[in-house]
Amino acid sequence: MSETAEAKWSDWTSPGGEGLDDFVEIIYEKKSHRQLGGGVARITLNKPDKMNTLTLATVEEMFRAFYDANHDPMIGVIVVAAKGKHFGAGGDVQWERWGLRGAFYNRYPHNRLMRMSRKPIIAQVQGYCIAGHNHMAYCCDFTIAAENAIFGQAGARVSSPADGFFVPYLTKVIGAKKAREMWMLCRKYKAQEALDMGLVNTVVPLDQLEAEVDRWCEEMLALSPGCLEVLKASFDRRWTVTASNVSRRRRCTRTGSTCLRARRVGLHSSPSARRSSGISAGAPPRRSNNCSMITRRDSRRNDDDYREAIDVDLKDKACIVGIGETRYCRKPGSGMSEEALQMAATRAALEDAGLKGRDLDGILAFPNVGRCEALAANLGCSNLRFAAIIHMGGATPVASLRLAAMAIATGQANYVLIPGGWNGYSGARVRETVSTDMHSLPGGPIAWDYYLPHGLTAPPQWYALMARRHMHEYGTRHEQLGAVAVAMRRHAQLNPGAVMCGKPLTLEDYMASPMLADPYRVNDCCLETDGGTAVIVTSPERARDLGKQPVYIMGAAAGQPYPADEITNRRDFHGTGLTIAAPEAFRMAGVTPADADFAQIYDCFTFEVIQQLEEAGFCKRGEGGPFVENGAIELGGRLPVNTHGGLLSEAHSLGIGHIVEAVKQLRGSAGERQVGGAEIGVVTGWGDFGDGSIAILRR
């Protein structure tokens, strides 16, 4: 920095105070301009020896720094930089291996921090700027790059260019063809190419990068704070970014000035466009009395409600107030239609809640076996204003809990019914329907063309692929699968309503049972039964008015593996929807898996219990087998699992029975199988080829 520049600026200093003195992942500094009086805040990613630097901890620290900078009246501009040779290359590889990637992108998308800022942000880029860091730089208001900068995507993505937050705006800026090359084919662009395409504002030699950033900051600080505020508000809220208006002239309602919006959505697509709007290829924005002369790249969504929705807090905003179930049976069958089973369970839930059918104004039916309109008509729901069906197989009921909580929390409904019921034994069996109806099985055409011709015609064969792979990689043993089956059966002996009550099972019995699809024996597979279940969700305030003991929904989430309709070609073979959903749900609830007193794990097969325990975070991946041994998941063990017997030994109630049992445990009404002092419980759902859902409940 020259002596003249040094005379203009104070030294960088680290601010102190609560929440600002314990940064590890970043360096947060401020300096002031001696002549203009304003200041600059700089957030530097502090991992000079790594390119993949972003973790949840990184973004949380950045969030605190951005919050402070936006609320400091002396700060006019924010700079984002990186310590070391490179700006960065996305998420930390080891951290992604730990299964937290979904939590990071769902809760704290890195580019959302830039979207939330009320002050201009400059990205100071050198070296590689790819993947997540490319997103971050693009979502800043301006990008100043060194000549050695390289922009692009880290790895090929088999997805459309309209994927995610970043790509739609990238497509508008550089065109669909180049966006596909960058996003799907890993095309990298040098700094000058990025400048020509409009990804950056200016390119300078590396040794001049910091001085150039200072020059831009100085020019922006020369504008009045009010002018900058109006400018930001104009771009963030007044203009709607759509394909039809990005190239039109729009009038700023606050200033009366006009700004040319080129196809680059605010960042100019050619040197002539840059000159026309006041930012040349190598110069900072011109100073002007009207604030239309700084044109920024508007990568933001312009609906603030959407940004609020990302952070919606559902903790304790809804609760379960009613549960109901019918008798579960096999031979000779229920003698009722599936709709009648659901009606019977619903009537029991209404009685439990102290409600009438007309009180219900929301219904979330189970796919293929339930119809919201028919249920509403039979129940007398004259004010049905919220109805939906989530197509996630056995993950649907717990995913519906989340949707019901959203509806309650946002005022879309007052009482939401989640019913389920089927004749899983006396009606059409799964192995029968998959051979006649392509759309009745997960994956549809893929399974029809590639699974069935090779003998994979029923769920035990599909899921055996996952179990066998886990056994190969981690040494999971048949005896550990048997430990799950034995635990479920022992719990069923304490449940008079369980189909397998009075039919105990030992590990020796299990090992002697016939093999169906290695490693699955008969007792590894869930029951096929008839029966119905239902739960009712409402707000805590209405629950108190009813005089009922509510069970609160602390957190809930759902997710799907990629690809959701095919098992064998997944990049992360053992990753499921629960891998994505569990961190989000626990974070929302403010607890960890260790805080749970019990877990009701969807147990279509024994290994799926082990796998979900791992992916939910109760143990590390590969340690699920040892985790379930020696009675650890039985009553009295470290984590009682499926205290009612589950799908393996109580009945196949489509997964709603797990919610019903969790409510009984938290009410303290589970009888002989009651978990002493139970305060927090976890319920999961599993559907199709690994769809996952999870809810954390408390009394």
Wavefront OBJ file of the C-alpha trace (Angstrom):
o trace
v 0.000 0.000 0.000
v 1.351 3.423 -0.905
v 2.146 6.102 1.675
v -0.816 8.120 0.384
v -3.136 5.169 0.861
v -1.732 4.472 4.303
v -2.435 8.071 5.253
v -6.082 7.669 4.227
v -6.812 4.493 6.159
v -6.314 3.423 9.752
v -4.800 0.024 10.549
v -6.939 -3.091 10.560
v -8.125 -3.907 14.097
v -10.119 -6.812 15.491
v -13.281 -5.626 17.258
v -13.994 -7.051 20.677
v -17.211 -7.643 22.520
v -19.670 -10.446 23.066
v -19.726 -12.906 20.178
v -16.785 -11.247 18.410
v -13.764 -12.439 20.369
v -13.813 -16.194 19.781
v -13.508 -16.494 16.000
v -11.509 -19.474 14.742
v -12.766 -20.105 11.230
v -12.580 -16.464 10.151
v -10.646 -13.266 10.862
v -12.912 -10.283 11.446
v -11.342 -6.831 11.163
v -12.329 -3.211 10.711
v -10.610 -0.045 9.567
v -11.762 3.526 9.035
v -11.118 6.154 6.386
v -9.509 9.165 8.041
v -10.942 11.684 5.589
v -14.393 10.308 4.792
v -15.128 9.093 8.300
v -16.753 5.820 7.269
v -15.281 2.382 7.717
v -14.815 -1.025 6.143
v -15.334 -4.438 7.734
v -13.383 -7.386 6.339
v -14.259 -11.046 6.844
v -11.329 -13.289 5.947
v -11.701 -17.073 5.713
v -8.910 -18.283 7.963
v -7.810 -21.597 6.460
v -4.743 -20.733 4.381
v -3.664 -24.350 3.934
v -7.020 -25.606 2.664
v -9.175 -24.952 -0.375
v -12.338 -26.662 0.883
v -12.987 -24.459 3.892
v -16.710 -23.979 4.418
v -18.332 -25.719 7.372
v -21.370 -24.956 9.482
v -19.021 -23.404 12.065
v -17.537 -21.157 9.357
v -20.905 -19.826 8.302
v -22.087 -19.340 11.878
v -19.013 -17.204 12.563
v -19.604 -15.318 9.308
v -23.204 -14.754 10.374
v -22.047 -13.088 13.600
v -19.564 -10.921 11.712
v -22.136 -9.883 9.098
v -24.618 -9.071 11.839
v -22.104 -6.829 13.609
v -21.019 -5.104 10.389
v -24.603 -4.424 9.340
v -25.448 -2.918 12.728
v -22.296 -0.806 13.075
v -23.225 2.716 11.885
v -19.570 3.476 11.093
v -19.262 0.611 8.606
v -20.247 1.431 5.035
v -18.767 -1.472 3.067
v -18.057 -5.142 3.803
v -15.210 -7.083 2.170
v -15.079 -10.892 1.977
v -11.592 -12.315 1.413
v -9.570 -15.452 2.075
v -6.207 -15.991 3.714
v -3.784 -17.893 1.504
v -3.267 -18.431 -2.202
v -6.870 -19.264 -3.046
v -10.300 -17.833 -2.333
v -11.620 -21.364 -1.829
v -13.334 -24.404 -3.296
v -16.520 -25.039 -1.317
v -17.347 -27.225 1.676
v -14.770 -28.934 3.842
v -14.323 -32.471 2.487
v -13.880 -34.131 5.882
v -16.860 -32.234 7.238
v -19.017 -33.381 4.326
v -17.922 -36.946 5.037
v -19.350 -36.573 8.530
v -22.804 -36.148 7.020
v -23.347 -32.480 7.884
v -23.525 -31.168 4.340
v -27.319 -31.169 4.287
v -27.473 -29.332 7.619
v -25.176 -26.612 6.276
v -27.009 -25.974 3.024
v -30.485 -26.256 4.545
v -29.960 -24.039 7.567
v -27.219 -21.608 6.557
v -26.760 -21.373 2.783
v -23.550 -19.381 2.469
v -24.930 -17.096 -0.239
v -27.906 -16.214 1.968
v -25.553 -14.252 4.211
v -24.766 -11.975 1.301
v -28.453 -11.680 0.427
v -29.310 -10.572 3.950
v -26.735 -7.768 4.108
v -28.015 -4.192 4.033
v -24.590 -2.857 3.055
v -22.535 -3.313 -0.118
v -20.252 -6.356 -0.167
v -17.073 -6.763 -2.197
v -15.553 -10.179 -2.871
v -11.745 -9.981 -2.982
v -10.779 -13.031 -5.038
v -7.430 -14.608 -5.801
v -6.536 -18.101 -6.997
v -9.236 -20.744 -7.247
v -12.783 -19.544 -6.649
v -14.927 -22.575 -7.360
v -17.954 -24.482 -6.054
v -19.392 -22.936 -2.882
v -16.895 -20.083 -2.927
v -17.892 -19.285 -6.503
v -21.485 -19.043 -5.284
v -20.357 -16.797 -2.457
v -18.388 -14.427 -4.685
v -21.224 -14.217 -7.177
v -23.716 -13.326 -4.470
v -21.614 -10.411 -3.249
v -22.494 -7.047 -4.758
v -19.142 -6.683 -6.505
v -16.261 -9.025 -7.280
v -12.711 -7.771 -7.734
v -10.396 -10.494 -8.969
v -6.655 -10.949 -9.271
v -5.248 -12.002 -12.624
v -4.615 -15.520 -11.276
v -8.258 -16.063 -10.278
v -10.114 -19.066 -11.698
v -13.893 -19.436 -11.451
v -16.015 -22.534 -11.923
v -17.587 -25.644 -10.457
v -15.646 -28.271 -8.514
v -17.295 -31.424 -9.831
v -19.700 -32.460 -12.539
v -23.354 -32.213 -11.562
v -25.934 -34.456 -13.180
v -28.695 -31.935 -12.735
v -30.421 -29.158 -14.577
v -28.937 -25.644 -14.630
v -32.015 -24.494 -12.729
v -30.845 -26.323 -9.640
v -30.454 -24.526 -6.314
v -30.183 -20.818 -5.471
v -27.115 -20.071 -7.573
v -27.676 -21.476 -11.035
v -30.825 -19.571 -12.122
v -29.021 -16.275 -11.689
v -25.827 -17.632 -13.228
v -27.892 -18.651 -16.251
v -29.299 -15.152 -16.601
v -25.863 -13.563 -16.318
v -23.715 -15.701 -18.616
v -26.355 -17.581 -20.587
v -27.647 -21.111 -20.377
v -24.853 -22.663 -22.451
v -21.989 -21.353 -20.336
v -23.942 -22.046 -17.147
v -24.281 -25.683 -18.189
v -20.593 -25.862 -19.026
v -19.660 -24.494 -15.615
v -22.225 -26.361 -13.549
v -22.470 -29.721 -15.295
v -19.145 -30.108 -17.105
v -16.797 -28.506 -14.551
v -15.675 -25.844 -17.007
v -13.264 -23.393 -15.358
v -12.868 -19.768 -16.467
v -9.789 -17.589 -15.987
v -10.194 -14.098 -14.578
v -10.261 -12.325 -17.931
v -12.851 -14.772 -19.303
v -14.959 -14.234 -16.182
v -14.682 -10.485 -16.702
v -15.818 -10.760 -20.311
v -18.779 -12.920 -19.257
v -19.727 -10.580 -16.435
v -18.882 -12.736 -13.435
v -16.502 -10.108 -12.048
v -16.302 -6.312 -12.129
v -12.588 -5.826 -12.639
v -9.301 -7.742 -12.856
v -5.976 -6.455 -11.523
v -2.497 -7.901 -10.868
v -2.295 -9.887 -7.656
v 0.002 -7.374 -5.956
v -2.522 -4.612 -6.620
v -5.615 -6.503 -5.439
v -5.870 -5.090 -1.927
v -5.192 -1.534 -3.129
v -7.918 -1.894 -5.763
v -10.387 -3.090 -3.152
v -9.477 -0.073 -1.002
v -10.126 2.187 -3.977
v -13.597 0.733 -4.526
v -14.362 1.017 -0.824
v -13.260 4.644 -0.812
v -15.497 5.478 -3.760
v -18.474 3.855 -2.095
v -17.808 5.548 1.244
v -17.816 8.869 -0.596
v -21.507 8.305 -1.253
v -23.794 9.219 1.602
v -25.019 6.346 3.810
v -28.565 7.280 2.841
v -27.760 6.970 -0.840
v -26.213 3.539 -0.346
v -29.193 2.443 1.719
v -31.624 3.539 -0.974
v -29.541 1.797 -3.604
v -29.491 -1.482 -1.705
v -33.200 -1.298 -0.947
v -33.944 -0.603 -4.599
v -32.118 -3.646 -5.848
v -33.163 -5.934 -3.027
v -36.855 -5.156 -2.850
v -38.112 -2.867 -5.625
v -37.086 -4.868 -8.691
v -38.449 -8.273 -9.550
v -35.844 -10.457 -11.230
v -37.509 -12.522 -13.943
v -36.451 -13.660 -17.370
v -38.819 -11.171 -18.958
v -37.642 -8.013 -17.236
v -33.928 -8.378 -16.709
v -33.152 -6.413 -19.855
v -35.735 -3.665 -19.394
v -35.304 -0.199 -18.000
v -36.920 0.035 -14.574
v -37.535 3.190 -12.571
v -36.351 3.407 -8.954
v -39.376 4.594 -7.006
v -37.231 6.079 -4.240
v -34.902 8.233 -6.380
v -36.739 8.708 -9.639
v -33.619 7.657 -11.500
v -33.353 5.056 -14.219
v -30.887 2.165 -14.439
v -30.252 -0.149 -17.361
v -30.753 -3.777 -16.329
v -28.734 -5.822 -18.812
v -29.145 -9.553 -19.220
v -26.545 -9.953 -16.504
v -29.205 -8.973 -13.954
v -27.500 -5.824 -12.831
v -23.887 -6.623 -13.684
v -23.107 -5.475 -17.187
v -22.583 -8.052 -19.878
v -20.088 -6.173 -22.016
v -17.540 -3.343 -21.719
v -20.003 -1.030 -23.444
v -22.742 -1.971 -21.029
v -20.339 -1.433 -18.145
v -19.504 2.023 -19.433
v -23.172 2.874 -19.940
v -23.992 2.150 -16.334
v -21.053 3.852 -14.726
v -18.680 1.004 -13.879
v -15.798 0.535 -16.278
v -13.809 -2.666 -16.498
v -10.950 -1.296 -14.435
v -12.446 1.482 -12.345
v -14.560 1.680 -9.240
v -18.088 3.059 -9.450
v -18.389 6.729 -10.282
v -19.603 9.097 -7.665
v -22.903 10.730 -8.489
v -25.597 12.741 -6.835
v -28.179 10.197 -7.897
v -27.538 6.710 -6.661
v -28.352 4.930 -9.897
v -24.759 4.881 -11.081
v -23.634 1.897 -9.049
v -25.282 -1.109 -10.638
v -24.828 -4.374 -8.830
v -25.384 -7.950 -9.789
v -28.730 -8.837 -8.245
v -28.422 -12.494 -7.406
v -30.934 -12.169 -4.617
v -34.443 -13.420 -4.499
v -36.630 -10.411 -4.050
v -39.182 -11.876 -1.701
v -38.199 -11.316 1.903
v -40.929 -13.728 2.942
v -39.000 -16.542 1.259
v -35.878 -15.717 3.235
v -37.948 -15.715 6.409
v -39.415 -19.115 5.486
v -35.945 -20.654 5.363
v -35.504 -19.873 9.027
v -39.025 -20.665 10.204
v -38.833 -21.994 13.748
v -41.360 -24.744 14.391
v -40.107 -25.668 17.850
v -43.060 -26.166 20.194
v -45.387 -24.304 17.803
v -47.574 -27.381 17.394
v -48.415 -30.461 19.426
v -50.155 -33.812 19.178
v -53.401 -33.774 21.098
v -55.187 -36.926 19.932
v -54.212 -40.483 18.987
v -56.307 -43.425 17.852
v -55.848 -46.952 16.543
v -57.941 -49.969 15.621
v -57.307 -53.608 16.428
v -54.405 -55.026 14.422
v -54.902 -58.450 12.886
v -53.909 -60.930 10.212
v -56.315 -63.864 9.701
v -59.162 -63.620 8.907
v -58.644 -59.923 8.159
v -60.264 -56.727 9.391
v -63.512 -57.205 7.457
v -63.491 -53.431 6.801
v -62.515 -51.260 3.880
v -59.346 -49.211 4.173
v -61.420 -46.052 4.378
v -63.478 -47.572 7.192
v -60.291 -48.467 9.084
v -59.102 -44.878 8.811
v -62.488 -43.587 9.959
v -62.455 -45.876 12.990
v -58.955 -44.751 13.980
v -59.931 -41.109 13.432
v -63.005 -41.422 15.645
v -60.765 -42.814 18.392
v -58.324 -39.926 17.963
v -61.161 -37.372 18.056
v -62.483 -38.909 21.258
v -58.991 -38.859 22.760
v -58.648 -35.155 21.896
v -62.166 -34.191 22.952
v -63.060 -32.980 19.464
v -65.759 -33.512 16.841
v -65.226 -34.263 13.177
v -66.463 -30.784 12.252
v -63.587 -29.258 14.232
v -61.008 -30.636 11.811
v -59.940 -28.188 9.107
v -56.814 -29.944 7.859
v -56.208 -33.498 6.581
v -52.944 -35.089 5.435
v -53.883 -38.471 3.997
v -51.561 -41.404 3.306
v -50.743 -41.925 -0.398
v -52.672 -44.570 -2.326
v -54.892 -45.597 0.597
v -56.430 -42.304 1.721
v -58.471 -39.546 0.086
v -58.823 -36.221 1.856
v -62.171 -35.411 0.233
v -63.792 -38.706 1.245
v -62.521 -38.446 4.812
v -63.745 -34.853 5.087
v -67.173 -35.793 3.778
v -67.569 -38.716 6.164
v -66.287 -36.745 9.155
v -68.434 -33.693 8.517
v -65.464 -31.367 7.970
v -67.402 -28.417 6.560
v -64.416 -26.066 6.840
v -61.608 -28.080 5.270
v -59.001 -25.505 4.237
v -55.747 -27.457 4.299
v -55.339 -30.834 2.580
v -52.318 -32.571 1.067
v -50.677 -35.932 0.443
v -46.903 -36.382 0.719
v -45.585 -39.150 -1.504
v -42.737 -40.583 0.567
v -44.005 -44.079 1.350
v -43.421 -45.016 4.973
v -41.706 -41.667 5.588
v -45.013 -39.909 4.895
v -46.562 -39.886 8.419
v -43.585 -38.254 10.145
v -43.073 -35.898 7.182
v -46.750 -35.054 7.559
v -46.112 -34.130 11.184
v -43.748 -31.439 9.952
v -46.242 -30.200 7.368
v -49.005 -30.175 9.984
v -46.769 -28.177 12.343
v -46.122 -25.681 9.546
v -49.842 -25.353 8.870
v -50.602 -24.802 12.550
v -47.723 -22.358 13.068
v -48.705 -20.237 10.060
v -52.437 -20.223 10.742
v -53.389 -22.348 7.730
v -55.289 -24.776 9.943
v -56.363 -25.227 13.552
v -56.697 -29.010 13.803
v -54.886 -31.285 11.350
v -55.662 -34.998 11.021
v -53.000 -37.485 9.918
v -54.828 -40.787 9.284
v -53.660 -44.108 7.907
v -55.128 -47.552 7.506
v -54.898 -50.491 5.154
v -55.565 -54.149 4.704
v -51.932 -55.075 4.369
v -52.686 -58.746 5.004
v -56.175 -59.444 3.685
v -55.922 -57.016 0.763
v -53.435 -56.823 -2.092
v -49.882 -57.660 -0.935
v -46.859 -55.637 -1.971
v -45.328 -58.573 -3.848
v -48.530 -58.832 -5.877
v -48.976 -55.185 -6.774
v -45.382 -54.607 -7.915
v -45.761 -57.224 -10.626
v -48.902 -55.623 -12.053
v -48.618 -51.887 -11.375
v -45.426 -50.090 -12.381
v -46.249 -47.033 -10.305
v -46.884 -48.951 -7.091
v -43.191 -49.557 -6.457
v -40.342 -47.137 -5.767
v -38.512 -46.011 -8.860
v -41.351 -46.979 -11.174
v -39.894 -47.524 -14.646
v -36.316 -47.917 -13.368
v -37.261 -50.765 -11.053
v -39.524 -52.236 -13.707
v -36.756 -52.286 -16.341
v -33.659 -53.016 -14.261
v -34.687 -54.612 -10.957
v -37.545 -56.965 -11.748
v -35.841 -58.689 -14.734
v -32.954 -59.646 -12.442
v -35.155 -61.113 -9.735
v -35.435 -58.067 -7.483
v -39.213 -58.281 -7.302
v -40.017 -57.566 -3.637
v -38.827 -55.213 -0.876
v -36.661 -57.811 0.978
v -34.588 -58.195 -2.163
v -34.266 -54.445 -2.782
v -33.221 -53.621 0.750
v -30.929 -56.636 1.003
v -28.604 -54.736 -1.348
v -28.089 -52.058 1.288
v -27.691 -54.512 4.145
v -25.205 -56.716 2.337
v -23.082 -53.719 1.316
v -23.007 -52.521 4.928
v -21.943 -55.973 6.088
v -19.173 -55.981 3.494
v -17.834 -52.536 4.420
v -18.287 -52.488 8.190
v -18.482 -56.119 9.257
v -22.099 -56.024 10.398
v -23.166 -59.563 11.385
v -26.354 -61.636 11.198
v -26.415 -61.785 14.987
v -26.665 -57.995 15.113
v -29.650 -58.032 12.784
v -31.073 -60.682 15.071
v -30.582 -58.437 18.093
v -33.022 -55.973 16.498
v -35.613 -58.668 15.793
v -35.349 -60.090 19.315
v -35.680 -56.635 20.938
v -38.834 -55.846 18.957
v -40.367 -59.183 19.859
v -39.598 -58.767 23.572
v -41.304 -55.394 23.572
v -44.324 -56.886 21.826
v -44.760 -59.306 24.720
v -45.576 -56.263 26.873
v -48.093 -54.909 24.359
v -51.451 -56.681 24.406
v -52.379 -55.072 21.081
v -49.339 -56.453 19.251
v -49.957 -59.204 16.711
v -46.896 -61.093 17.991
v -47.808 -60.793 21.676
v -47.570 -64.286 23.145
v -45.077 -65.413 20.487
v -41.605 -64.844 21.951
v -38.430 -65.043 19.875
v -34.890 -65.914 20.946
v -31.686 -65.284 19.024
v -31.428 -69.037 18.444
v -34.920 -69.039 16.964
v -33.942 -66.143 14.758
v -30.764 -67.800 13.446
v -32.740 -70.961 12.652
v -35.459 -69.150 10.679
v -35.555 -69.548 6.872
v -33.472 -67.254 4.658
v -35.495 -65.178 2.180
v -33.005 -62.805 0.548
v -29.551 -62.909 2.104
v -29.005 -61.458 4.669
v -32.728 -61.259 5.417
v -34.464 -64.129 7.156
v -38.187 -64.386 7.812
v -37.851 -62.601 11.155
v -35.906 -59.729 9.597
v -39.031 -58.664 7.715
v -41.923 -56.578 8.977
v -45.403 -57.968 9.401
v -48.240 -57.679 6.890
v -51.338 -56.755 8.868
v -54.709 -55.005 8.729
v -55.420 -51.964 10.869
v -55.728 -48.199 11.123
v -54.133 -45.375 13.118
v -54.543 -41.600 13.344
v -53.105 -38.583 15.131
v -54.396 -35.014 15.481
v -52.124 -31.965 15.614
v -53.042 -28.524 16.940
v -51.502 -25.509 18.648
v -50.421 -25.567 22.312
v -53.002 -22.885 23.112
v -55.881 -24.951 21.722
v -54.560 -28.054 23.451
v -54.713 -26.247 26.782
v -58.285 -25.157 26.042
v -59.170 -28.811 25.494
v -57.662 -29.711 28.849
v -55.485 -32.374 27.243
v -51.850 -33.184 27.875
v -50.046 -32.107 24.708
v -46.974 -33.747 23.220
v -44.918 -30.989 21.646
v -43.213 -31.187 18.263
v -39.756 -29.806 19.026
v -38.321 -30.358 15.566
v -39.167 -32.193 12.367
v -37.609 -32.627 8.942
v -37.680 -34.845 5.876
v -35.368 -35.607 2.983
v -34.672 -37.918 0.075
v -31.450 -39.592 -1.076
v -30.036 -38.821 -4.496
v -31.171 -40.342 -6.713
v -34.319 -41.175 -4.789
v -35.577 -43.760 -7.270
v -32.441 -45.906 -7.627
v -30.177 -47.581 -5.085
v -27.099 -48.937 -6.808
v -25.778 -45.766 -8.465
v -25.732 -43.491 -5.439
v -22.499 -41.694 -4.812
v -23.029 -42.142 -1.076
v -24.406 -45.661 -0.995
v -25.375 -45.528 2.686
v -26.792 -42.005 2.624
v -30.573 -41.751 2.992
v -33.119 -39.001 3.372
v -32.516 -39.210 7.108
v -28.888 -38.216 6.527
v -30.229 -34.860 5.351
v -33.189 -34.524 7.697
v -31.774 -35.547 11.095
v -29.288 -32.662 11.574
v -31.993 -30.161 10.636
v -34.522 -31.631 13.058
v -32.119 -31.840 15.998
v -30.894 -28.306 15.344
v -34.478 -27.035 15.281
v -35.232 -28.867 18.519
v -32.088 -27.607 20.218
v -31.143 -31.084 21.423
v -28.856 -33.918 20.341
v -29.488 -37.641 19.834
v -27.940 -38.240 23.256
v -30.843 -36.340 24.852
v -33.456 -38.828 23.616
v -35.001 -41.192 26.179
v -36.301 -43.552 23.483
v -36.571 -43.848 19.707
v -39.337 -45.243 17.534
v -37.420 -46.220 14.380
v -39.273 -47.267 11.231
v -38.441 -50.981 11.073
v -39.538 -52.378 7.733
v -36.450 -54.622 8.046
v -33.947 -55.148 10.825
v -31.024 -53.560 9.028
v -33.020 -50.406 8.321
v -33.172 -49.897 12.101
v -29.380 -50.119 12.294
v -28.932 -47.825 9.322
v -31.327 -45.190 10.637
v -29.698 -45.218 14.073
v -26.441 -44.376 12.307
v -27.792 -41.743 9.947
v -29.832 -40.075 12.701
v -26.652 -39.631 14.723
v -27.176 -42.071 17.594
v -23.904 -43.699 16.596
v -21.327 -43.294 13.851
v -21.775 -44.872 10.456
v -20.549 -48.451 10.618
v -21.112 -48.731 14.374
v -24.822 -49.520 14.286
v -24.263 -53.268 14.594
v -22.370 -53.100 17.889
v -24.741 -50.360 19.061
v -27.765 -52.707 19.089
v -26.055 -55.696 20.737
v -26.441 -56.989 24.288
v -29.904 -55.545 24.871
v -28.815 -51.951 24.270
v -32.029 -51.094 22.395
v -34.337 -53.024 24.705
v -36.256 -51.557 27.625
v -33.672 -50.887 30.305
v -30.937 -50.433 27.705
v -29.176 -47.225 26.748
v -31.771 -46.401 24.043
v -35.059 -48.290 24.059
v -36.194 -48.666 20.437
v -39.745 -49.439 19.266
v -41.177 -50.081 22.675
v -44.477 -51.232 21.146
v -42.839 -53.917 18.989
v -42.711 -51.850 15.806
v -43.568 -53.064 12.330
v -41.616 -56.234 13.071
v -43.757 -57.412 15.981
v -46.729 -55.125 16.685
v -48.211 -54.443 13.239
v -47.535 -52.652 9.987
v -49.449 -49.458 10.664
v -47.774 -47.464 7.865
v -45.490 -45.806 10.406
v -48.205 -43.866 12.241
v -48.116 -46.463 15.015
v -44.614 -45.248 15.865
v -45.997 -41.752 16.460
v -48.847 -43.156 18.542
v -46.399 -45.120 20.706
v -44.168 -42.068 21.180
v -47.167 -40.089 22.414
v -48.092 -42.857 24.855
v -44.548 -42.927 26.216
v -44.435 -39.162 26.695
v -47.862 -39.182 28.329
v -46.713 -41.946 30.646
v -49.534 -44.244 29.532
v -47.577 -47.102 27.933
v -48.245 -49.548 30.772
v -45.699 -52.311 31.366
v -43.475 -51.069 28.563
v -43.254 -47.511 29.905
v -39.796 -45.913 29.745
v -39.263 -44.399 33.159
v -39.091 -40.596 33.219
v -39.360 -40.267 29.456
v -39.247 -36.610 28.429
v -37.888 -36.586 24.874
v -38.511 -39.107 22.113
v -37.484 -39.486 18.490
v -39.649 -40.911 15.697
v -38.398 -41.712 12.198
v -39.994 -42.700 8.917
v -38.539 -44.668 6.000
v -40.077 -44.866 2.571
v -39.466 -46.246 -0.884
v -35.707 -46.543 -1.583
v -34.543 -44.500 1.399
v -36.790 -41.455 1.810
v -36.410 -40.324 5.401
v -38.279 -38.242 7.955
v -37.761 -37.534 11.628
v -39.529 -35.758 14.478
v -38.311 -34.921 17.968
v -41.152 -34.882 20.490
v -41.327 -33.884 24.154
v -43.879 -34.006 26.892
l 1 2 3 4 5 6 7 8 9 10 11 12 13 14 15 16 17 18 19 20 21 22 23 24 25 26 27 28 29 30 31 32 33 34 35 36 37 38 39 40 41 42 43 44 45 46 47 48 49 50 51 52 53 54 55 56 57 58 59 60 61 62 63 64 65 66 67 68 69 70 71 72 73 74 75 76 77 78 79 80 81 82 83 84 85 86 87 88 89 90 91 92 93 94 95 96 97 98 99 100 101 102 103 104 105 106 107 108 109 110 111 112 113 114 115 116 117 118 119 120 121 122 123 124 125 126 127 128 129 130 131 132 133 134 135 136 137 138 139 140 141 142 143 144 145 146 147 148 149 150 151 152 153 154 155 156 157 158 159 160 161 162 163 164 165 166 167 168 169 170 171 172 173 174 175 176 177 178 179 180 181 182 183 184 185 186 187 188 189 190 191 192 193 194 195 196 197 198 199 200 201 202 203 204 205 206 207 208 209 210 211 212 213 214 215 216 217 218 219 220 221 222 223 224 225 226 227 228 229 230 231 232 233 234 235 236 237 238 239 240 241 242 243 244 245 246 247 248 249 250 251 252 253 254 255 256 257 258 259 260 261 262 263 264 265 266 267 268 269 270 271 272 273 274 275 276 277 278 279 280 281 282 283 284 285 286 287 288 289 290 291 292 293 294 295 296 297 298 299 300 301 302 303 304 305 306 307 308 309 310 311 312 313 314 315 316 317 318 319 320 321 322 323 324 325 326 327 328 329 330 331 332 333 334 335 336 337 338 339 340 341 342 343 344 345 346 347 348 349 350 351 352 353 354 355 356 357 358 359 360 361 362 363 364 365 366 367 368 369 370 371 372 373 374 375 376 377 378 379 380 381 382 383 384 385 386 387 388 389 390 391 392 393 394 395 396 397 398 399 400 401 402 403 404 405 406 407 408 409 410 411 412 413 414 415 416 417 418 419 420 421 422 423 424 425 426 427 428 429 430 431 432 433 434 435 436 437 438 439 440 441 442 443 444 445 446 447 448 449 450 451 452 453 454 455 456 457 458 459 460 461 462 463 464 465 466 467 468 469 470 471 472 473 474 475 476 477 478 479 480 481 482 483 484 485 486 487 488 489 490 491 492 493 494 495 496 497 498 499 500 501 502 503 504 505 506 507 508 509 510 511 512 513 514 515 516 517 518 519 520 521 522 523 524 525 526 527 528 529 530 531 532 533 534 535 536 537 538 539 540 541 542 543 544 545 546 547 548 549 550 551 552 553 554 555 556 557 558 559 560 561 562 563 564 565 566 567 568 569 570 571 572 573 574 575 576 577 578 579 580 581 582 583 584 585 586 587 588 589 590 591 592 593 594 595 596 597 598 599 600 601 602 603 604 605 606 607 608 609 610 611 612 613 614 615 616 617 618 619 620 621 622 623 624 625 626 627 628 629 630 631 632 633 634 635 636 637 638 639 640 641 642 643 644 645 646 647 648 649 650 651 652 653 654 655 656 657 658 659 660 661 662 663 664 665 666 667 668 669 670 671 672 673 674 675 676 677 678 679 680 681 682 683 684 685 686 687 688 689 690 691 692 693 694 695 696 697 698 699
